[in-house]
Amino acid sequence: MQTAYCLIEQRVIKVAISKEFQNRFIELISDIEVKSKDKKAEIIGINRSTFSNAFNYGIVPKTPSLIRIADYFNISVEFLIAITDDEYFDHSKSPKSFIERLEELRIERNIKTKYELSQKILIHRNNIAQWYKLNCLPLIDDLIIIAKHFNVSVDYLLGRTDDRTPYK
């Protein structure tokens, strides 16, 4: 994945761009039997601009949209963003939130504070505090870093699966 800066809605924002993601996305949506891209976006559960940016430019959507796409196609997020070619995905019987999983992993590794966590994974403590305070999801780049640190899959970290095994 590459990082680029784009002007979107009169703001400059940092985005991840991936040709591999774009190709995988195009391949997956080709199986949806409607012609309209707007209708395909609606069926998947993402907005038109997210769909268009992924389709036309390979801009990797924010995490909630990635999850909606992966859920629709019953695939892992890591397959969707082309980290793995393994299509197998086993949904969790009792899904957990990202914060619940992060807390479990932090406690298992005896990482006592969020500050200590930020030092170990090299992600700014303000980002981590925001995830906890607002119960929001990190961007995919940060999720990949955290998953690698704890030797789990991104989907395990997101609570989508109970299988900890990292994808190959």
Buried (B, 14 or more C-beta within 10 A) or exposed (E): BEEEEEEEEEEEEEBBBBEEBBEBBEEBBEEBEEEEBEEBBBBBBBBEEBBBBBBEBBBBBBBEBBBBBBBBBEBBBBBBBBBBEEEEBEEBEEEBEBBEBBBEBBEEEEBEEBEBBBEBBEBEBEBBEEBEEEEBBBBBBBBBBBBEBBEBBBBBBBBBBBBBEBBE
